[in-house]
Amino acid sequence: MKRSASIFGRTAIGSSLAVLSFVSSAAYGQTSTTGAIRGIVTDEQGAVVAGAVVTATSKATAQTHQTKSDSAGQFTIGLLPPELYTLNITAPGFKKAEEPPITVVVTETSRADAKLVVGSESETVEVTAAPAQLQVENATLGTVVAGDTIREVPLPNRNFTQVLTISAGVSGDVNNAASLGKGTQDVYVNGASSISNNFHMDGADINNFGSGRAGDFVQQAGIAIPNPDTLQEFKIQTTNYDAGFGRDAGANVDVVTKTGSNALHGSVWEFFRNDVLNANDTFLKLGGQKRAVMKQNQFGGTIGGPIHKDKIFFFGSYQGTRQVNGLSSSSLASNTLFPLTDDRSAAAIGAAGCASAKPFNGGVTVACNGSNINPVALNLLRQKIPNGTYLIPTPQRLSTVSGNLVGLSTFSIPSHYSEDQFLINTDYLFSAKHTFSQRYFYSRQPQDQPFSSTTNTPGNGVTPNFNSQVAVLKLTSALSSRFLNEALIGYIRSVGRLQTQANLTFDQIGMTAPSDPSYPLTPIISTTGYFALGGVNNDVSFSAVNTFEISDQISFNRGKQSFRAGFTGEKNQFNFDDPNNKRGSVGFLTFQDFLLGQSAAQNGSGFSNLSSSASQQGSYYKGYRGTTMAMFLQDDIKLNNKLTLNSGIRWELNSGVSANHGQLSSFYPSLVNRFEPVPVGGTFTGFVVPNNYRLTLPAGVTRLGSTSLSDNDIPLHNFGPRVGFAYQAAQNTVIRGGYGLFYTLPNANSVLQTLGGQPFVSSASLSGTANAAATFQTPFTTALTPGVWRPRSTAYTLTVTGVANNIDSPQVQQYNLEVQQQLVGKMVLEVGYVGTRGTRLSESRALNRAFLASPSNPINGVTTNTLASANIQARVPYQGFTPGGVTRIETYGFSNYNSLQAILRKQMSHGVYLQAAYTWSKGLTTVTGGDGTNGVFAGGSGNSNDPNDRYQRWGPAGFDRTNRLVVVYTYQIPGVKNSGTFLRGATSGWKISGISTFQSGKPLTFTDTRNGTAFGTASRAQFAPGMSNKDIKNVNGGSTLDRIRNNNYLNAGASVFTVAPFAPNSTTVTPGAAVTATSVPTLYGNSGIGAVRGPGNQNWDMTLAKTAKVGGLREDATIDFRTELFNVWNHAQYANPGTGVGTASYGLINASSVAPRLIQFALKYQF
């Protein structure tokens, strides 16, 4: 194998480039934590004034920044912290000009042109014109959100990520006030996944290297979320940000926390919720249940000021959160249940079981007297949890779904969440040219969640505990009036632990042995379309992520040009353990299969009632490592007063994910001859390990030349050019456009899917006739050998997850063209086109799909196609592995996104602030399941129908929403002015703020386990003759609520879908047996990706607030009283229906996507 250059060698290459960029040149001096001011100085006749002294002075700290206009009259002041500045311009022979206060925002250049008046420098002219609202300096699209806006609008969890969705081009779920804890939002920007967003806090990269996700993910903590009162502002850049920004191809989010000033300022607050005034959830009402518990207290304060006036400043904050939440997804679960009663005698259960459909594969049926119910099933059905109810509950109501009688219940068991967060910032202006800044944030969040997943029944909860730290040191230096430098070092740490509450052991329910003798917990038990027991496989796990970061940027202004250059480097550690996998899992297809739990020999069908059994033994600990570096050059030139060009290039160096002791293994299909039978005694050909693997290797295993599982530790070809322009076509019109190439750093979670690789873990995953010997008492029939390499052999019990040898950073091209128009009344309208094209997108794909055999195309001697395990096994390309048992993590997907985006902004005037952002878009991709937490696992899946044909799964992305409108508004209610003191005080200071969201539903894809059985991989549904997408939804069943009550939101699956055609040259397993969908192999279904869309959203969150001056610690101190109403009109908003054709949950909507109306009160004192 090709040996790659070492990381240290490439670091030297990077350092050389950084030095070269430093020497050659260095956009207007803005970074992820700073902005800039740029303008032209002219006289009254419009002639440029060279050599004018321009001084920007911070209103908060009195720090001054000074430069001179060049020969073209232009000036730039860069690396300015975001705040309010005064601008003074002096020149010989002219009066001193004082520009109106100008607000500098992160990542942007504010325009401030000045016109000098002839006269004495001792005279001063105050300019009163408002600065331009149009962006005339670059092509980047995005939204700046000031700290005041974040604090004024209703945020359910006081979380800044809940404001990200106000930008055009951003898709996501509606902010849900029922979210447990922080409620961090997943956002999808211009067709990119939620793990493609880059978050900076005070200049440091705060992304979790493990998950890449903003929110908590299983045991991996999300990004740090300081409370809104600590935030100066933040900026979300959605398209074509310049070369100074990278790492990911989605949004670039820059958060800047507050610093102290020369005046002492602070605040204290309490936000309070109680369920007394809340509305009840739709499904709790349908189940006859009372309103859920929902209590929350958020309390804290801030203080900031000078330690030494004009020199040293501090700012600190604390917030505590205590939440008891019965509405979150970990608290509110709607279960599809067996049609049982509280009579758990064998006879009563048998009567319920024999009245329903037969077992999936036929064979023995449930005896009506219950005499053949499996003892393990009986033990589980009689098992009770601490509150005295059954582990498998008695349903609250019964309903007929897909022709079967099923039980439905909705449970609300409160989750508990606590958080304590601290922040301390200091700034030291130790000279006029140098500022040293320190930032530190810490939070801890212990929780208790009664439901590990929404399919679990009560008694299957989990106890998570997370903590996060961010530490940053930064030095900003003005080496001259035109040459600036910003150096930063950062350390980010996040830790997460999970502990299961599902602690039943195998012997308590009558199993003969567990999956792993050292791990006695019962396996995870699931029944398709119904519920799951035992939580999920990650419920006992641990992760610790450490990121060590250095960066340096320089900014140089010369004439009409502004240059920036910089370097950033990160070392990432991801220590991980997931021992709960050792409990194993078993699956059933029907209620009757669960009750019987017999082997094929016992039920006479050729198939066990256990459709699948997976067992694991060994060590699940890994110490993952990764390195990322980037260098960039950015050049912005003002060609004339109307046209600015932006150009830059960024070089991304992203290493593959390695392990600190080489404890990784993979499988390279390229090393194996497809369909070649394995030799007697087996073979290790195809297995690979990294070059730092320390254990003894058996003959046939290949040692790679890299420390990761790919051919190349650090690909050198990921260059990202960026070009853009801003053209002021008229006084009030700007045209902007650009193109850029962007890359996403692969998260470690993708390689984490190889966690069960041998020899560290020994596993077996059996299904179909290969699992024929399994019973409920003894579900695991394969002898495992942890610590020992197992070859590919004719035992055919191996599975493997590997990493593609050419895995790379996903690549996205972005392009946009838009028009900005200044309107009357301080309004700006932006309308434009934004498009992206993604290639090399991350996904996982099942490679061992069986091929079809025929007399003219025999495969390993097989000429017919049956469901017999030996027949399917002979037809797979990689012999020695189970059908579907070779999964590859790869960068093979692609996508396309096109949109019309429009934003109307109105600055606060006459008591009104408004921003309305509309997006009409279509995002198509070959990667399925890329929305929500699914996208964290390798980005998504390539396994819908034929995994070898990516074009047939081309369709709407899982997060695609055709139409999306978000309106943010504030209205200051006029008070009574000409009246007495009391009436003036009572009627003044009131305002209404809100966020209203209207959006289309997500696309739905329909699956059917009866289809695709000839290939051994998952299949979509097959339309019945004459049926199509338009026939899926029930459009004549009354209101949405009526259809939900009657379980007919969708038309009956049997009327729309049918079984896919039988495979050619197919026969039954048993000669002469009846030909049915479960006895003869079938082809893939013909329904498409995203056949219809689920329910949309219409949500209004509003705040009514009163502010009054009360004095106290300061004369101008105020007190704010707020009433916040989330989903103010109590509009019912529903989750998607079940899409598994023929399952008990098909067409069922049994959960809300947004909480019912919740009310929160707040009191805040500010001084």
N, C-alpha and C positions, 0 to 999 in steps of 0.2 A: 504494500500500500504506500501511497505517497506520503512522505514525512513533511509536515508543515513547518514553517518557521516558528520559532519560539515566541511566546508572548513578550519576553524581554527584548528580543530582537526587534519585534514590531513596535515596542514602546520606544526604542531608539529611533526607528523610522518616524514615529509620530512626533517625538521631540524635535527631530530635525525639521520636520514640516512646520511645527509651531514656531521655531526660531526663524525659519524662512519667512513665515507669514508676518512675524513681528518686524522683520527688517523691511519687507516689501511694502506692506500697507496694513491697515487695520480695518452699521449704517449710521446713523446720526448720533451714536453714543447712547443708545438705549439698550438695556438688558432685561432679563426676566424680573428684576426688582427696581429698575429705574426707567426714566423717560428722558426726553430732551426737548429743548426749545430751539427753534430755527426761524430765521426771518431775514428780511432785507431792509437796510436803512437807506432812505432816500430823502431828498429835500422837497420843498413844496412844488417844484417843477418836475419832480420825478427823476432827477439825476441821482445816481448812486453816491453815497457818502462812505468813503473808505476811512479806516482808522478810528471809527466811532467806538467808544468804550461802552460795552453792554454789561450791566451788572444785574444778576438775578439774586434776590435775597429771600431766603425761606421765612415765611411768616411765623413758623413754629419755633425755629431754633436760631434765627438771625444769621445763619451761615450764608456767606456770599460766594457766588461763582461768577467769574469775570472773564470776558474775552473781548476781542476787537473785530470789527467788520473788515473783510478783506477788500481787495481792489474792486470787486464786483458789488460791494456793499452788503455782502452776505455774512451771517454769523450763525454759529451753532454752539449751544451749551449742552453738553451731554452728561450722562451718568447722574441725573438728578433724581433723588428720592421722590416718590409720588406725594405731592402736597401742594399747597398754594404758595405762589411766588409773586413778588413784585419785581418789575423790570424797569430799570433806569438806563437811559441812553444819553451820553454826552459826547460832544465833538466841538472842536474850536470853531467859533463863529456862529454857533447855534445854541438856542435855548435848551436846557435840560428837559428831556421828555420822560414823563412817568406814565408807563403803559398801565392799563387796568390790570388788576390781579389775574394771573393766569394759572390754571390748574394743570399740573403735569401728571400724566397717568402712565402706568407701567407699559413698556414695550412700544409706546407711541411717541411721535414727535409732534409737539404742539406748535402751531404757527403763530408768530407775533411779528408782523411787519411794522416798521416805525417810519413816520414821516416827521422830519425835523424842521423847526421854524427858525429862521434867521434871527439872531439876537445874542444877548449875553448869556454865558454859561451859568451865571448866577440866577437867571430867571428860569422858572419852571413852567412847563406846559403839561397839564394833565389831560391825557387822552381818555375819552369816555366811551368810544365805540367798543362794542362787544367783539371778542375774538371770533374768527370764522369757525363754524361747526363742521365744515366739509373737511374730509381727509385728502389733502393734496400732496402727501409725501410718499405714500406707498400703496401697494395693491392688496395688502393683507385684509381679510375680512374677519370680523369678530365683534365682541361687545365688551366695553369697560363697565364695570359695576362698582360704583363708589361705596365706601363703607356705610354711609348714611342710608343708601338704598337698600343694602343688605339688611340693615337693622329695622327699616320701616316696613318692608313687605312681609306678609305672613309666611314664615318658614316653619313647617310642622315640627322640625327637630332642631331649629337654629343651626342649620348646617349649610355652608356656602355652596356645596355641590347641588343643592336644591334650586339654585338660581341659574345653573348652567343651561337649563332647558329653555331659557327665555331668548336664546339666540336663534336666528334662522339657520337652517341646515342641521340642527341638533334634534335627534329623536330620542325618546325615552318614555318611561312610564310616568303617569301623573304622580306628583308628590303625594304620598300617602301618609296621613297623620297617624295611622295605626302602626307604622313601622316601629319595630323595637329598637331602642337605643338611638344611634346616630342617624340612621335612615339615609346613608350615603347613596346617591343616585348613580345608576349605570346610565351612561349617555353614549349615543352612537352618532358620530359626526361625519356628515357627508359620505355615508356608506361604509365607514370604517367600524370595526368592532369595538366593544367597550374596553378591551385590553390594549387598544391602540392609542390611548390618551396619555399625555405626559403632564404630570402635576409637579409644579415647583412651589416651594414655600420659602420666601426670603432668599431666593436664588438657588436653593438646594433641591435636588431631585428627590422627591419623597415617595416615589413609586415603590410598591412591594415587588421585589425581584421574583418572588415565588409565583404570585398569582397575576401580577400586572393589572389588577382590578382596583378601582377606587374604594369599593366597600369591602367589609370583612368577607372572606371566602373560606368556608369550612373552618380550619384552624389557622388560617393566614389572615393576620390583621390588615385592615384597610389603611388608607392614608390618614395622616394626622388631620384632625378637624378642629382647629381652634374656634372658640365661640365668636359670633359676629362682632361683639364689642371689642375684640382685639384686632379687627381687620381695618387696615387703611383703605384698601381696595383690592379688586382682583380683575384680571382680564382673561377672557377666553378667546383665543385666536383659532378660527375654524378652517381657514383656507389660505394657502400661500404665504405663511409666515416666512420671514427671511432666513438666511443661512445660519444666523446665530441661534436658531431654535431647531431642535430635532429630537432624536431618540425614538419617537413614535410618529405615526402617520395620521393620527386622528386629531383631536383638539390639543392645543397647547394652553394649559391653564397656569397662570402665574398669580400667586397669592402673596400679598405683602402685608405683614403685621405692623402694628403701630409702633411708634417710638415716642419718647418723651419730648417735652418742649420746655420753653423758659417759664411757662406757667404751670401750676399744679392743677391737674385735671383728673377726674375719675368718675366712677359710677358704681352703684349697687343695684341689684335687681332680683326679682322673684317672678318666675313664670309658673303658673299653677293650672293644673287640670283636675277635674273631678267628673265622674261619670253621671252625676245627677242630672245634668242638662243635656247629655248626649242623646242622639237617636240610636235606635237598635239596628243591628245588621239584618239584612233581608233574610239570610239563611238561618239565623238564630230564630227569627220570627216564624219562618216556615216550620221549624222544628219544635215550636212551642217553648223556646228557651228565653230566659230573661236577658235583659241588656248586659253586655259584657262589662267586666271591671276595666276601667281605664283611668288610672291616677298617675299624675306626674308632677314633680317639682324640679325646676331648674333655678338655681340660685347662685349668686356669685358677685364679683365686682372687679373693677380695674382701677389702677392708679398710675399716674405717670407725671413726671416733672423733671426739674433740674437737680442734679447732684452738685454741679458747679456751673453757674450761669454761663451761657454761650459756649460751654466746653463739654460737659458730661451730662448725659440725660439717661433716664431709666423709664421703663414701662413694665408693669406687671399685671397679671390677671389670674383669677381662679374661678372655675365654674364647677358646681356639683349637680349631678342629675340623679334622681331617684324615680324609677318608673315601675308601675305594676300594670301590665298590659295584657288584656284578654282578647285583643283584636289582631295582633300581629300574626304573621304566617306560622310562627312557632307556638302560637297560643290558640288560634282558631283553625280547626281542621274539620273538613266535611268528608266523612268516610262513606264509601260504598261498601256495604256489609252483606254478609249472608243473611237470609230471611229467617232469623232465629227468634226465639223467645227466651225468657228467663228460665224456662224448663230445659235444663241441659242434660236430661237423661238421653241415653242412646236412642230410645224409641222416638222421642220428640225430635231429635236432630235427624234421625233417619227419615222420619215423615217429611221433613222439610227438604232433605236432600234428594229423595226419590221422586219428589213432585216436580223437580226442575229438569233441565237438559241432562243428557248423558255425559260421561267423561269425554274429553276432547278427542281422544283416539279410540273411543269405543271400548269394548271389552266389558268386564264386570260392571254392573251398575250398583248404586247404593241400595242396600236392602231397606225397605220401609220400616222395619222394626229396629234398624240400626245395628244389626248383628255383625255386619262386616265393616263397621267404622274403625279406622285405625286407632289403636290406643294412644298414639302420640297426638293425633288430631283431637281425640276426646279429652286428653289432658290439657291441651291448649285451650279448648273451648270452655273448660271448667276452671281455668286459671283465673284468679282474681288479683287486682292491684290494691294498693293500700287503702283507697277510699271505699273498698267493698264492691266495686263494679267489676264486670268481667273484662279480662284483657282483650278478648274479641267481643265487643259490646253487642247488646241487644239493640236493634235499630229503633230510632224514634218514630219512623214511619216506613211504610212499604210502598213500592211503586213497580210498575212493569216497564222494563227497559230492554229493547231488542228482543221482546218476547219472553224475557225471563223475569221472575219475581226477585227483586233485590231490595235490600234494606238501605235506608239513607239516614244519616245522623250528622248533626253539626255540634261540635264540642268547643266550648270556650273555657280554657284553663289558664289562668294568668301566668305570663312570663314575668320574671323580675330582672331588672337591669339597673346597674349603678355605674356612674362614672365620676371620677375626680380628675380634673385637668388643671395644669399649671403652666404659665408662660412668664418668662422674664427676659426682657430685652434691654441692652445698654448700648449707648453710642458715645464715642469719645472723639471730639474734634480736636486732635492734638496739634494741628496747625491749620493754616488757611488752605493747605493743599492736601492734607491727609485726614481721612475719617476711618476710624476703626469701629466695627459693629459686631455685637455678639447677640445671638438668638438661641433660646432654649425652650422646648416645649415637651411636656410629659403628660400622658394620660393612662389611666387604667380602667378597665370595664369588665368586672365580673358579672355573669348572667346566669339565669336558670331558664331553660326552654323546655316546656312539657312535651313538645312534638319535635322530634329530630327532622322529620319531613312531613309534608302535608298528607302523605298517604299512610302515615303511621296512626295507630290507635292510641288512646291514652295509656300511659305507662311505658312509653318508648321515647323518653325525652333525652336531653343532653345538657351538660353544664359547661359552657364555654367561659374562658377568661382571657382577655386580651390586654396588652399594654403597648404603648408607642412612645418613642423618643425622637426628637429632632434637635440636633445641635449644629450651629453654624457660626463660623468666624469669617469676617469679610473686611478687606482693606481696600478703600477707594482712594485713589491718588490722582491729583491734577498735576502731572509732571510739567505741564506748561498750559497756557490758555487753550491750546488746541490738541494736546496729547494727554489722554486720560487712560487710567488702568484700574481694573477691578479684579482682585484676587480673592478666592474663596476656598475654604475647606469645610467639609460637612461630614457628619456622622448621623446615620438614620438607623434605628433599631426597632423592630416590631416582633412581638412574641405572642403566640396563641397556644392555648391548651384546651382540649376537649375531654370530657369524661362522660361515659354513657350512663344512663339511668335504666337501661334495659339489661338487667343483671340475672335473668333466668339462666340456669346452667342446663347442660344437655341431660343430666340424669334426673332433673326435676320433671322433665316432660317425657321421659321414657326412651330417649335415644340411647343407642348402645355405645357410641363414642363421638367425641367432638371432631371438628376439622383438624385441630391441633391439640395433642394431649396436654400441652402446657397452657392451653387457653380454653377453659371449660365452658365458655358461654355458648348458648344456643346459636345456631346459624341464623342469618337474616332470612326470613320466610316471607315470600310474596306470592300473591295470587293475581294473575293478570286481570286488570279492570277493577280489582277490589282494593285491599289494604295490604300493608306490610307490617311485619313484627320484627323487633330487634334493632330498630333504628336504621342507621346506614353504616357502611363499612369504615367510615372515618371517625366514628363517635368516640374512640379512644385514640388521640393523636396529639402531636406536638410540632410546632414549627418556630424557628427563630431566624429572622432575616437581618443581616447586618450589611449596610452599604457605607463604604468609605469613598469620599468624593473630593477631588481637587479640580479647580478650574481657574482660568485666567483669561481676561478679555482686555483688549486695548482698543481705543477709539482715537482716530486722528482726522482732523478736519483741515482741508487745504482747498482754498478757492471754492469752486462750485461742487466739490466732491467731499464726501464723508466716507471714511473707511473704518471697518471694524475687522478684527481678527481674534481668534480665540482657540482655546484648547480645553477639553474636559476629559477627565478619566475617572473611572469607577471600578472598584473591586467589590464584588457581591458575594455574600455567603448565605446559604439557605440550608440550615440544619433541620432535618425532618425525620419524624418517626410515626408510623401508622400501624401499630400492632393489631388493631381491631379487625384488619383484613383476615386475620387467622381464625375468626369465628366462622368463615365460610358462608355459603348461601345456597338455598334451594328455591325452586320456582315451580308453581302449578299454573295450569291454564284455566281451570274451572274450579268452582266450589266443590263439585263432586270428586274431582281428582284430589283435592285437599283432604276430603273425608276418607277416601280409600287408601291412598299412599302405598299402593301395592307395586311390586315389581312386574315386569312383563310376563314372567313365568306364572305369577299369581293371578293376573287379570286376563291373561290369554289374548292380549291385543297386539303383542310384538313391541309395545312401548310401556315403560314405567309410567305410573301416574305423576311421577316427578318429572316435569319436562326438562329440568336442568338441575345439576348439582355442581358446585364449585368448591373445592377445598384448597387450603393454603397452609404451609408451615414454613417457618424460618424467620429471618431478621428483616424488618422493614425500615431500618435506620439508614439514612444517607446524609452525607455532608456535601451538598451541591455547591459549586463555585462557578463564577463567571466574571469576565472582564469586558468592559466597554470603554471605548475611547472615541473622540470626535475632534476634528479640526475644521475650522471654517474661515472663509474670507467673504466679506460683504462690502460692496461698493455702491454707493448711492450718489447720483449726480443730478444736479439741477441744471438741465440743458438751457432753460430759459425760464421766465416767470410763470410759464404755463405748464411746462412738461418736466417731470421728474422720472428718471429711469433707475430701477433697482436691479442689481445683479449680484449673484453670489454663488458660492459652491461649498458644499459640506461633505466631508469624508467621514463616514460612519464605520467604525471597526468594532464589530460585535462578535465576541467569542462564542463558540459552542459551550453548552453547559457540561461541566465535568464534575467529578467527585474527588474529594480530597484524598482518598485512599484508593482511587480507581475502582470502587465497588460498583461498577456498571457492566452491563452486557447488552448485546443487541443481536439482530439477525439481518444479514445482507442478502436479499433474494438474488442479487446479481452473481453470488458465488455458488448458486445451486442451479443445476439443470432442471428446468421445469418438467414435472410429471415423472421424473426419473425415480423408480422405486428405491427405497432405502435398502442397503445391503443387510445381510444377515448379521445380527449383532449391533446394528445401528451405525450412525455416523454423526459427527459433530460439524461437518461441513456447513458453512453458512453462518455459524455463530462467530461473533467478534467481541473483543474487549478493548478498552483504551490502553495506551502504552504505559500507564502507571498502575495497571492491574497487578496486584501483589501475590496472588495465589498461584498455585500450580495449574498449568493449563493442560487439558487432555489433547492428544493429537487430533488435528482437524480444526481446532478453534484458532481464529486468526487474531493476532495482536496488531492493532492499528498503529499508524504513525502519529496519532494525535491523542490528546488527553480527553477529548470529548468523544462522542459516538459518531461523528462525521469524519469525512476524509480530511477536512481542513479546519484547524482550530479557529482561525480568524480569517474569513474571506476578505480580500483586499479590494474588491471591485465595487463596493457600495458607495459610489459618488452621487451626490444629489445637487444638480444645478438648479438655481432659482432665478427667474427673471420676472420683472413686473414693471408697470408704469402707472403713473397718475397724471392725467391731462386735464387741465382746467379749461374746458371748451368755452365757457362763458363765466361771467361773474358769479353766478349761482349754480353752475353745473360742472361736475367733475366726472370724467370717465376713467375707470380703473380696470386693470386686467393683469393676468399673469399666468405663469406656468411653473411648476416645480416638481421635483422628484424626491420622494420621502420614503423612509424606511422605518420599520417597527422592530424594536429589540424583542426577540423571542423570550417569553417568560419561562422560568424554570419549571413551571407546572406541566409543560408539554413533555419534557424529559422525565418528569415525575411519574408519568404513566408507565415507564419501564421499571417501576419500583419492585414489581414481582418477578424480575428477571432472575434466572439461575446463574450461579449455584446458590445465591444468597437466599432465594425462596424457591421452594418446590411446590408446584401447584398442578391441579387437574381440573379441567372444566369440560363436563360431559353433557350432551343433550341428545335428543332423538333416540334411535336404537342403541347408540353407544352408552346410553344411561339406563339400559334395560334392566340391569340388576339392582338398581337403587330402590330402597323402600324408605318410608318415613322413619322407621326405626334405625336403619343403616343407610343414610343417604350418600355416604362417601365410600366408594368401592375401590379406589386406587391407592396403592401404597406409595407414600411420598418420601423423598430422601433429601431433606434440606442440607445444604453444604456440599452436595455431591452433584456433579454434572450428569444430566440425563441426556442421552443422545436422541436424535430423531430415529424412531424405530417403528416397527409394525404394531407396537402397542397403541399408537395413535391417541395418546392422552395429552400430549404437549400443546401448550399455547405459548405465544411469545408476543411481546410488544417491543418493537425496535424503532430506531431513529434512522431516517433516510440518510444515505451517505453524502448526499448533496444538499442537505437542509440548509436554509439560508434565511436572511432577514426578509420578511414580507415587504414588497415594494408597491408604492402607490403613486400614480401620477395625478396631480391636481391642476385644474385649469379653471379660470373664471373670467368673466367680463361683466362689469356692472356700471350703472349710472347713479350718481348721487345728485340730488336736486334740492337746493335750499328753497324752502317754501316760506310763506308768511307765518308770523306768530312763533318764531323760533323752532320751526319744524323742518326736518330733513327727511326726504324720502330716498331710499335706496332700493333699486330694482336690478336684478342681475341673474345671470346663468352661472351655476357652479356644477362642475362635473369632476368625477374621479374615475380612474381605471386601476384596479388592483390586480397584481400578479404575485405569484409565489406566496399565496395566502396559506396560513397554517391550517392543518386539518389532520385528523386521524382516519385511516382507511383500512378496511379488512381486505387483505390481498388474497387469502386462500379461498376464493369463491370457486365452487365446483363448476366445471364446464360440462356441456351436454355431449354425450356419447351417441354414436350411431354405427350401424354396420360399415358405413363408408368412412367413419372417423372414430375408430375404436380408441379408448384411452385405457392404458394398462390392462388390455384384454377385455374391457367392459364395452358392450355394444348397445345396452339398454340403460334407461334411467329409472331408478327406483328410490324409495325412501330408506332402504336398508343402509345401515351405517357403513358397511363394507363397500357398497356401491358408490355412495357419495364420496367416501374417503378415496377411492380409486380415481375419482374424477377431479381431485383438487391438484393445483400445480405444485404445491410444496408438500411433498410427501413426508410423513412423520409428524405432522401437525394436524389438529382437528380441523374440520371444515369451518371456515371463518376464524380460525385460531391464529392467524398471523396478522397482527395489526401494525401498521407503520405510521409513525409520526413524521409528517412531511410538509413541505411548502409547495403544494401542487394546485391549489385552488386559484380561481380568478373571479373578478367582480367588475361591475360597471354601475355607475351612479350618475344620474342626470337630474337636475332640479332647477326650478324657478324659485328664487328667494327674494322676498321683499320685506323691508323694515321701514316703519314710520316712527320717527323719534320726535318728541317735543320736550325741549328743556323746560324746567320749572318756570312758569310765568303765569301771572294772573291766577296763581293757586293751583295750576294743573300741570302734572307731569304724565307723559304717556310714552310707552313703547309697545308697538304691535309688530310681531315677527311672524311672517307666514312662509311656509315651505310647501311647494307642490313637487313631489319627487317620486322617483322610481329607482330602487336599489336592487340589482339582480346579482346573483352569485351562484357558484357551484358548491359552496360550503353550507351545509345544512346545520341547523341547531346551533347557530352562532350567537343567539341572543341569551340574555340572562347569564346565570352561572354556567350554562352549558358551554358558552364560548371560552371559558377559562381553560377547559380541558382541550389543549392543543388547538384552540381557536374555533373548533367545530368539527363536523363529521363529514366524511365522504361516502357514507354507507346507505344512501337512500336508493333502492334498486341496485342496479349493477355498479359496484364500486370501481370497475375498470373503465366506465364510460362517464366521464364527468359532465359531458354535454347534456345527457338525459336528466341530470338533476339541476340543470340551470333554471333558476326561478327566483321569486322574490326572497330577499334576505329575511331571516326570522324576525328582525327588528324593524322591517320596512313599514312605514306608515305613509300612505299616499298624500294625505292632507294634514297639515298641522298648523294651528294658529295659537299663539300665546300672547296675551295682552297683559302688560304690567301698567299699573296706573296709581296715581296719588291725587287726591282732590282736597285742598285745604278749604274747609267750610268757612265762609265769611262770617265774622262775628258782628254783633251789634256795636257800632262805634259810638254813636251819639246817644249815650245813656249813662246811667250811674255806674260806679265802680263795680258793684256786685254783678250787674247784668253784663257789663263788658267782660269781666273775668269769667263768668259762667258760659258765655257764648263764644269766646275766642279760643284759639289753639286747638280746634277740633280738625281732624282730617280722616279721610277714608283712603285706604290703600288696598290693593288686591292683585292677585294673579289669576287669570282665567285661561283655561286650556281646553282646546277643542281639537280632537284628532281622530283619524281613522283607526280601525282595529288592525291587529297583526294578521299576517297570512297563516292559514291553517293547512297542514298536510295530513292526509289520511293514510293510515297504515292498516295492514291486514296480515295476521300471522299465518293465514291459510295460503298466502301467496309466496312465491319465490322459494318454495321448499326444494325445488330441484337444484338450487344453487347453495343453500345453506346460509344465506344472508338475508337481511331485512328487506321487506318489500312494501311498496305503496298499495293502495286499494285498487280494485278493478271495477270500472264502471259497468253496470248492467247495460244490455243493448238499448240504445236510444237515450241513455242518461249522459249528463255532462255536468260541468261545474255549476250551472244555473239551477240544477235540480237538488243540490245538496241542502241548501237552507230552506227551512219551512217559512215561507213568506205569507202564508194564509192562516197562521195559527193564533192570531190575535196579538196582543201586546207582548213585548219581550218577557215581562213578568209572567204572563199567562203561559207562554211557551216553556218557561223555566219550571213553573208549577207542574205542568203536564208532561215534562220531560220530552218535549218535542221541539226544542229550539232548532234542531236539524230534522229533516225528514228521516223516516226509519231507514237504518242502514241497509236492511234487506231489500228495500224498494229501489235504492240508488246503486248499490254495489252488489257484485257477485264474486264468485271465485274466479281467479285468473285461469286461462286455458291450461289444460294439462300439457306437460312438456312432450315434445315429439319422442317417439321410440320409448315411451314409458310404460311400465307395468306395475302391478301391485307387488308388495313385499312377499305376500303369500299367494302362490298361483291359484287362480280361481276365486279369490276373494272379491267382494263387491268393490266396484270402482267408485271411490268417493274422494273428496278433497283432502281427506286425511290418510288415504291409502295410496294415492298416486301423486307423484311430484308435479308441482305447478310452476308456471312461469311468473315473471314479475308483473305486477298490476300496471295499468295504463293511466291512472290518475296522475296529475302533475303536482309539482311543488307549489304550495300556496294556492290551492284550488279555490278557496273562498277566504273571507276575512272574518275574524272574530269581532266581538263587540268593541265599539269605539269608546271614547271618553268625552264627557262634557263636565268640566269641574270648575268651580268657583271657590277660591279661598280669599277671605276679606278680613281687614282689620279696621276697627274704629278706635281712634286714639285721641287722647286729650293731653296737651302739654301746657303746663303752667309754671310761671316763675315763682319760686318759693324762697330763694335766698338760702341762708344757712352757711355752709362752708365757703361759698362764694356768692357775691351779690347777684350774679347772673345764673345761679343754679336753678335747675328745673326739675319737675317731677312729671313723669309720663304714666298715664294709666291707659292700658290697652285691653280691648276685647277682640280676640282672634277667633274667627269661625272658619273651620276647614270643611269643605263641601257644604257651603252655607245653605244651599237650597235642598240639601239631603237627597241629591240625585243619585239613584241606584246605578252603580257601574259594575259590570260583571266581568269575571275571568273568562278565559276561553273554554269551550266545551271539550269533552273527551273526544278524541279523534281515532281511537282504535276500533275499527269496524268489528262488530260481533262481540265486543267485550261488554261487561256489565256497566261500564261508565261511558259507553259511546253516546255522544250527544248531550251528556249531562253537564250542566253548569251548576256547580255546587259551592261556589265561592265568589266573593266580591273582589274587584281589583282595587277599589278605593274604599276607605272606611266610610260609614255613615257620618252624618254631621257631628263634629266634635268641637267643643268650645274651650278656649283657653283664655285666662286672664293674666295680666302682667302689670307690675308696678316697678318703675325704674327711677332712681334719683341720680341726676347727672350734675357734676360741678366742674 
